[in-house]
Amino acid sequence: SATRSEQSTLRDLYEEGWREARDAAREGK
């Protein structure tokens, strides 16, 4: 199982990717 630090990193990466996807959608890309 993933450690707490690994889970935090994966969540940060997921949230960062979601934010970038949202911004790209807003720009119409």
GROMACS elastic network, one bead per residue, 0.5 to 0.9 nm:
[ bonds ]
;  ai    aj funct       b0    kb
    2     5     6  0.80078   500
    2     6     6  0.58023   500
    2     7     6  0.61590   500
    3     6     6  0.51545   500
    3     7     6  0.62175   500
    3     8     6  0.86382   500
    4     7     6  0.51022   500
    4     8     6  0.61961   500
    4     9     6  0.86833   500
    5     8     6  0.50732   500
    5     9     6  0.62340   500
    5    10     6  0.86975   500
    6     9     6  0.50674   500
    6    10     6  0.61823   500
    6    11     6  0.85522   500
    7    10     6  0.51560   500
    7    11     6  0.61347   500
    7    12     6  0.85946   500
    8    11     6  0.50972   500
    8    12     6  0.61390   500
    8    13     6  0.86326   500
    9    12     6  0.50471   500
    9    13     6  0.61641   500
    9    14     6  0.85466   500
   10    13     6  0.50871   500
   10    14     6  0.60869   500
   10    15     6  0.85932   500
   11    15     6  0.60865   500
   11    16     6  0.84530   500
   12    15     6  0.51707   500
   12    16     6  0.60359   500
   12    17     6  0.85468   500
   13    16     6  0.50585   500
   13    17     6  0.60875   500
   13    18     6  0.85275   500
   14    17     6  0.51606   500
   14    18     6  0.60973   500
   14    19     6  0.85530   500
   15    18     6  0.50325   500
   15    19     6  0.60902   500
   15    20     6  0.86489   500
   16    19     6  0.50970   500
   16    20     6  0.62872   500
   16    21     6  0.86652   500
   17    20     6  0.51021   500
   17    21     6  0.61237   500
   17    22     6  0.85509   500
   18    21     6  0.50593   500
   18    22     6  0.60817   500
   18    23     6  0.85901   500
   19    22     6  0.51154   500
   19    23     6  0.62191   500
   19    24     6  0.86180   500
   20    23     6  0.51023   500
   20    24     6  0.61055   500
   20    25     6  0.85793   500
   21    24     6  0.50503   500
   21    25     6  0.61273   500
   21    26     6  0.86037   500
   22    25     6  0.51095   500
   22    26     6  0.62266   500
   22    27     6  0.87069   500
   23    26     6  0.50518   500
   23    27     6  0.63072   500
   23    28     6  0.87236   500
   24    27     6  0.50532   500
   24    28     6  0.63059   500
   24    29     6  0.54362   500
   25    29     6  0.57887   500
   26    29     6  0.77141   500
